[in-house]
């Protein structure tokens, strides 16, 4: 059976478990140290021009790494601090939590290989790309992010139990979201706990409480909160995503598989990151065929190629199965989609090795021409 060691053997120049493509997904909510501070600003409005009620979560997606970057104010505006030059924290820093804004990672050419989108229950979000922005400093306006209301059937899947929350519970929930926006994590925790005391089946309040607990470094409490959210509403998608991220950081691969299986059963289209993590986790559990199937499905749903590391991971899987031609093809795709990735040079070196192995296999399997008759 495959193992973490066999992954390293298949791609000996690639990082083993604990770094590389796996933790690049797992570190979705990790904070990064700023070497220089700049700002991105913009606005979120609902289709038709209305300002959303309450703060809206702004998420960044940098080469498939998704995390919460900030929140809108009462008028729909947001301002995010980011750094053009960053240093990735070690694993011990991932759970400490911080009130500092998230740093969005710059690419080597000075731009940002990132997108921004909004998250608000009952709505889908358009995205804005940051690829053309300079990291030279100052403030850049990214424009408007539009929210589109879901249909009644889609909205019912968000959290039917949360819609029934009484007014006082909703009031405390909204207060907690405002405190999240300001980075007041302890105060936000208190507000969400009040909302839950008012209405114990408030699934969205449990979800936000779990996210706040992560910011405060209380990982076990965060997991409990996410499980309570699911107990209140098993059709709520995001608690599964949060639990999967925690499991991946801790390298609890079966837990990550279980969470992503549930996530992808509810939403097989909207989370290519879920297919990536499901594939990687199955790989480390020795389930290579399942890992390959999930990676291929991830590529099918990732129509906009927001997660190039799916190609990276599938290349590793195919190399282990001695499909050097297929592995090389996916490494080429990865380098084409993410030419400025930190591991681009290493990936290029591995690609050359795979091409050589593919050529050797092709030569060995050629059928010799029949000898000419006298």
Secondary structure, 3 states (H helix, E strand, C coil): CCCHHHHHHHCCCCCCCCCCHHHHHHCCCCCEEECCCEEEEEEEEECCCCCCCCCCEEEEEECCEEEEEEECCCCCEEEEEECCCEEECCHHHCCCCCCCCCCCCECCCCCECEEEEEECCCEEECEEECCCCCCCCCEEEEEEEEEEECCHHHHHCCCHHHHCCCHHHHHHHHHHHHHHHCCCHHHHHHHHHHHHHHCCCCHHHHHHHHHHHHHCCCHHHHHHHHHHHHHHCCCCCHHHHHHHHHHHHCCCHHHHHHHHHHHHHHCCCCCHHHHHHHHHHHHHCCCHHHHHHHHHHHHHHCCCCCCCHHHHHHHHHHHHCCCHHHHHHHHHHHHHHCCCCCCHHHHHHHHHHHHHHHHHHHHHCCCCCCCCCC
